Amino acid sequence: MSEPSLGRLAYFPASFFGMIMGITGTAIAFKKTESFWGFGSVMGQGLVYFATLLFAILALAYAAKIVRFPKEVAVELKHPVKMNFVPAISISLLLLSIAFYGLEQVGVSRILWIVGAVIQLSLTLWVLYNWVHHDFFVPEHSNPAWFIPIVGNIVVPIAGVHHAPLDISWFFFSIGLIFWVALKAILLNRIIFHAPLAERLVPTLFIFIAPPAVGFISYVALNGGEVNQFAKVLYMFALFLTLLMAVSFGKFCKLNFALSWWAYTFPLAAMSIASFLMAQKSGESFYQGIGMVVLSVLSVMVLWFGFKTFKAFKAGKICTNDH
């Protein structure tokens, strides 16, 4: 079928849910500022409900795609690059679970967590099955978006410690941590020694920040709220990667807008939250300052990317066959 005959719904990408990850992460970060900035709590709560509404709209659209265009969904699930964005759906659910737990809506948080964790495990198995039993991958297919299915497992314990036996959270954390270490080596090899990333995938370099930043938050939750030496290693490595991305700012500014720009937002949200948590546990205002700087940059990005996404969608540049 040609693109016009299929319609834009057929090409509705799972990468759209990266927007939910970024907005929800920003909401959680704002909520973390309530102890020293009262307005942050109100802002965070508003963003949580906005992200929930937006998630419902996107989920309905993707469900309609599944019903009307199952072949196109199957193609996305088998695509060597696009398949890695599908777990953004389960990660969005898990982040909303964290956000609603912060709003003391425990029942809603538990339901979102259960659904998100089940989908996350299913998609992790699917992606890893395809990585292992493939006949179509080449080195150029690998890119930092491969971290997305892995990061989802590291997100699970943050709310999971409140909703399920602790070993379930350790199960997910172990999957994410071990595969992060392995993938990091693979992706560095690909980036350094092979062809440059396609332009629309360059923003995914920011995803390198997410595993150690989220890992720090998750590990502290698993460790009873204590920041030990291993937790500090995770945080400091995430901080270094954030600095590395910052000095590459000029490169990112030259890129044309694509949905992949939302890949900037969730890692920065995770770094902001990790910094506020580090400030809370250490009592050092230095980390609070880092969190505020990152959150300020993140807030501008979310507003700008939201405008650019709306403009691109209205112009018919999103949900196309080549997207």
C-alpha positions as CSV (number, residue, x, y, z in Angstrom):
1,M,0.0,0.0,0.0
2,S,1.1,3.5,-0.7
3,E,1.5,6.0,2.1
4,P,-1.6,8.1,1.2
5,S,-3.8,4.9,1.1
6,L,-2.6,3.8,4.5
7,G,-2.9,7.1,6.2
8,R,-0.8,8.7,8.9
9,L,-2.1,6.4,11.6
10,A,-0.3,3.5,10.0
11,Y,3.0,5.3,10.6
12,F,2.3,6.6,14.1
13,P,5.6,5.8,15.8
14,A,6.2,4.4,19.3
15,S,8.9,7.0,19.6
16,F,6.1,9.5,20.2
17,F,6.1,8.1,23.8
18,G,9.5,9.6,24.3
19,M,7.6,12.8,24.8
20,I,5.7,11.2,27.8
21,M,9.0,10.1,29.3
22,G,10.4,13.6,29.0
23,I,7.4,15.4,30.4
24,T,6.8,12.9,33.2
25,G,10.5,13.0,34.2
26,T,10.3,16.8,34.3
27,A,7.2,16.6,36.5
28,I,9.0,14.3,38.9
29,A,12.0,16.6,39.0
30,F,9.8,19.7,39.8
31,K,8.1,17.7,42.6
32,K,11.6,17.1,44.1
33,T,12.0,20.9,44.4
34,E,9.1,21.3,46.8
35,S,11.3,21.3,49.9
36,F,13.1,24.5,48.8
37,W,10.8,25.9,46.1
38,G,7.1,25.7,46.9
39,F,6.0,26.5,43.4
40,G,7.8,23.4,42.1
41,S,5.2,21.1,43.7
42,V,2.3,22.8,41.9
43,M,4.2,22.8,38.6
44,G,5.0,19.1,39.0
45,Q,1.5,18.1,39.8
46,G,0.1,20.0,36.8
47,L,2.7,18.3,34.5
48,V,1.8,14.8,35.9
49,Y,-1.9,15.3,34.9
50,F,-0.9,16.8,31.6
51,A,1.4,13.9,30.9
52,T,-1.3,11.4,31.9
53,L,-3.8,13.0,29.5
54,L,-1.2,13.1,26.7
55,F,-0.3,9.4,27.4
56,A,-4.0,8.4,27.1
57,I,-4.3,10.2,23.7
58,L,-1.1,8.6,22.4
59,A,-2.1,5.2,23.8
60,L,-5.5,5.3,22.1
61,A,-3.8,6.3,18.8
62,Y,-1.3,3.4,19.1
63,A,-4.1,1.0,20.0
64,A,-6.0,2.1,16.9
65,K,-2.9,1.5,14.9
66,I,-2.6,-2.1,16.3
67,V,-6.3,-2.8,15.4
68,R,-6.3,-1.2,12.0
69,F,-2.7,-1.7,10.8
70,P,-1.3,-4.8,12.6
71,K,1.2,-5.4,9.7
72,E,2.7,-2.0,10.2
73,V,3.0,-2.7,14.0
74,A,4.7,-6.0,13.2
75,V,7.1,-4.2,10.9
76,E,7.9,-1.7,13.7
77,L,8.5,-4.5,16.2
78,K,11.0,-6.2,13.8
79,H,12.7,-3.1,12.6
80,P,16.4,-3.0,13.8
81,V,16.1,0.6,15.0
82,K,12.4,1.3,15.6
83,M,11.9,-1.8,17.8
84,N,14.0,-0.3,20.5
85,F,11.6,2.7,20.9
86,V,8.6,0.5,21.6
87,P,9.5,0.0,25.3
88,A,9.1,3.8,25.7
89,I,5.4,2.8,26.2
90,S,6.1,0.7,29.3
91,I,8.7,3.2,30.6
92,S,6.0,5.9,30.3
93,L,3.7,3.8,32.5
94,L,6.5,3.2,35.0
95,L,7.3,6.9,35.2
96,L,3.7,7.8,35.7
97,S,3.6,5.2,38.5
98,I,6.5,7.0,40.2
99,A,4.8,10.4,39.7
100,F,1.5,9.3,41.1
101,Y,3.2,7.7,44.1
102,G,4.7,11.1,44.7
103,L,1.2,12.5,44.7
104,E,0.2,9.9,47.3
105,Q,-2.2,8.2,44.9
106,V,-0.8,4.8,45.8
107,G,-3.6,2.7,44.2
108,V,-3.2,4.4,40.8
109,S,0.5,4.1,41.1
110,R,0.3,0.4,41.9
111,I,-1.9,-0.3,38.8
112,L,0.4,1.6,36.5
113,W,3.4,-0.1,37.9
114,I,2.0,-3.6,37.5
115,V,0.9,-3.0,33.9
116,G,4.2,-1.2,33.1
117,A,6.4,-3.9,34.7
118,V,4.6,-6.7,32.8
119,I,4.8,-4.9,29.5
120,Q,8.4,-4.0,30.2
121,L,9.5,-7.6,30.9
122,S,7.6,-8.8,27.8
123,L,9.2,-6.2,25.5
124,T,12.7,-6.8,27.0
125,L,12.3,-10.5,26.2
126,W,11.1,-9.6,22.7
127,V,14.0,-7.2,21.9
128,L,16.7,-9.5,23.4
129,Y,15.2,-12.5,21.6
130,N,15.6,-10.6,18.3
131,W,19.1,-9.5,19.2
132,V,20.1,-13.0,19.8
133,H,18.2,-14.9,17.1
134,H,18.6,-12.3,14.3
135,D,19.5,-12.5,10.6
136,F,19.4,-8.9,9.7
137,F,21.5,-6.8,12.2
138,V,24.7,-5.0,11.0
139,P,26.9,-2.8,13.2
140,E,25.4,0.4,11.8
141,H,22.0,-0.6,13.2
142,S,23.2,-0.3,16.7
143,N,22.7,3.1,18.3
144,P,22.1,4.6,21.8
145,A,18.4,3.9,21.4
146,W,19.3,0.3,22.2
147,F,19.6,1.5,25.8
148,I,15.8,2.2,26.0
149,P,14.7,-1.4,26.5
150,I,17.4,-1.8,29.2
151,V,16.7,1.5,31.0
152,G,13.1,0.4,31.5
153,N,14.2,-2.4,33.7
154,I,16.3,0.0,35.9
155,V,13.2,2.2,36.3
156,V,11.1,-0.6,37.7
157,P,12.5,-0.6,41.3
158,I,11.9,3.1,41.9
159,A,8.2,2.5,42.5
160,G,8.5,-1.3,42.7
161,V,10.0,-1.2,46.2
162,H,6.6,0.1,47.4
163,H,4.4,-2.3,45.4
164,A,6.0,-5.7,45.3
165,P,8.5,-8.0,47.2
166,L,12.0,-6.5,47.0
167,D,13.4,-9.4,45.0
168,I,11.2,-8.5,42.1
169,S,12.8,-5.1,42.0
170,W,16.3,-6.6,42.3
171,F,15.4,-8.9,39.4
172,F,14.7,-6.0,37.1
173,F,17.6,-3.9,38.3
174,S,20.0,-6.8,37.7
175,I,18.8,-7.2,34.1
176,G,19.2,-3.5,33.4
177,L,22.6,-3.0,35.1
178,I,24.3,-6.0,33.5
179,F,23.0,-5.4,30.0
180,W,23.9,-1.7,30.4
181,V,27.6,-2.5,31.0
182,A,27.6,-4.9,28.0
183,L,25.8,-2.5,25.7
184,K,27.9,0.4,26.6
185,A,31.0,-1.3,25.3
186,I,29.2,-2.4,22.1
187,L,27.9,1.1,21.4
188,L,31.1,2.9,22.1
189,N,32.8,0.5,19.6
190,R,30.1,1.3,17.0
191,I,30.3,5.1,17.5
192,I,34.1,5.3,17.5
193,F,35.0,2.8,14.8
194,H,32.0,2.6,12.4
195,A,30.0,5.1,10.3
196,P,28.6,8.1,12.1
197,L,25.0,8.0,13.4
198,A,22.3,9.1,11.1
199,E,21.4,12.7,11.8
200,R,18.0,11.9,13.4
201,L,19.6,9.5,15.8
202,V,22.4,11.8,17.0
203,P,20.1,13.1,19.9
204,T,20.0,9.6,21.2
205,L,23.6,10.1,22.4
206,F,22.0,11.7,25.4
207,I,20.6,8.4,26.4
208,F,24.1,7.4,27.6
209,I,23.2,9.6,30.6
210,A,20.1,7.7,31.5
211,P,21.3,4.2,32.8
212,P,23.7,5.5,35.4
213,A,21.4,8.4,36.5
214,V,18.4,6.2,36.8
215,G,20.6,3.4,38.2
216,F,21.6,5.8,41.0
217,I,18.0,6.6,41.9
218,S,16.9,3.0,41.7
219,Y,19.9,1.6,43.7
220,V,19.3,4.1,46.5
221,A,15.7,3.0,46.6
222,L,16.8,-0.7,46.8
223,N,19.4,0.1,49.4
224,G,17.0,1.5,51.9
225,G,17.7,5.2,51.0
226,E,21.4,5.0,51.7
227,V,24.0,6.5,49.4
228,N,27.1,4.3,49.5
229,Q,30.2,4.2,47.4
230,F,28.6,2.2,44.5
231,A,25.7,4.7,44.4
232,K,28.2,7.6,44.2
233,V,30.0,5.9,41.3
234,L,26.8,5.7,39.4
235,Y,26.0,9.4,40.1
236,M,29.4,10.7,39.3
237,F,29.6,8.8,36.0
238,A,26.2,10.2,35.0
239,L,27.5,13.7,35.9
240,F,30.5,13.2,33.7
241,L,28.3,12.0,30.8
242,T,26.1,15.1,31.3
243,L,29.2,17.3,31.0
244,L,30.3,15.4,27.9
245,M,27.0,16.1,26.3
246,A,27.2,19.8,27.4
247,V,30.5,20.4,25.6
248,S,28.9,18.8,22.5
249,F,26.2,21.4,22.5
250,G,27.3,23.1,19.3
251,K,27.0,19.8,17.4
252,F,23.4,19.2,18.6
253,C,22.3,22.8,17.6
254,K,23.0,22.1,13.9
255,L,20.5,19.2,13.7
256,N,17.1,19.4,12.0
257,F,14.1,18.7,14.2
258,A,12.8,15.1,14.6
259,L,10.9,13.2,17.2
260,S,14.2,11.9,18.4
261,W,14.9,15.3,19.9
262,W,12.8,14.1,22.8
263,A,15.7,11.8,23.6
264,Y,17.4,14.8,25.2
265,T,14.7,15.2,27.8
266,F,14.3,12.0,29.8
267,P,18.1,11.6,30.5
268,L,18.3,15.2,31.7
269,A,15.2,14.7,33.9
270,A,16.9,11.7,35.4
271,M,20.1,13.6,36.0
272,S,18.1,16.5,37.7
273,I,16.2,14.0,39.9
274,A,19.4,12.2,40.8
275,S,21.1,15.5,41.7
276,F,18.2,16.5,44.0
277,L,18.3,13.1,45.6
278,M,22.1,13.4,46.1
279,A,21.6,16.8,47.7
280,Q,18.9,15.5,50.0
281,K,21.1,12.5,51.1
282,S,24.4,14.4,51.4
283,G,23.2,17.7,52.7
284,E,25.4,19.4,50.1
285,S,23.8,22.4,48.3
286,F,26.2,21.9,45.4
287,Y,24.2,19.0,44.1
288,Q,21.0,21.0,44.5
289,G,22.6,23.7,42.3
290,I,23.4,21.1,39.6
291,G,19.8,19.8,39.8
292,M,18.4,23.3,39.3
293,V,20.7,24.1,36.4
294,V,19.8,20.9,34.6
295,L,16.0,21.4,35.4
296,S,16.1,24.9,34.0
297,V,17.7,23.7,30.7
298,L,15.2,20.8,30.6
299,S,12.2,23.0,31.1
300,V,13.2,25.2,28.2
301,M,13.8,22.1,26.1
302,V,10.4,20.6,26.9
303,L,8.6,23.8,25.9
304,W,10.5,24.3,22.7
305,F,10.3,20.6,21.7
306,G,6.5,20.6,22.4
307,F,6.1,23.6,20.1
308,K,8.3,22.0,17.4
309,T,6.5,18.7,17.6
310,F,3.1,20.4,17.3
311,K,4.3,22.4,14.3
312,A,5.8,19.4,12.6
313,F,2.7,17.3,13.1
314,K,0.5,20.0,11.8
315,A,2.7,20.3,8.7
316,G,2.5,16.6,8.1
317,K,6.2,16.0,8.8
318,I,5.5,13.4,11.5
319,C,3.8,10.0,11.1
320,T,5.2,9.4,7.6
321,N,6.7,6.3,6.0
322,D,10.2,7.5,6.3
323,H,9.9,8.7,9.9
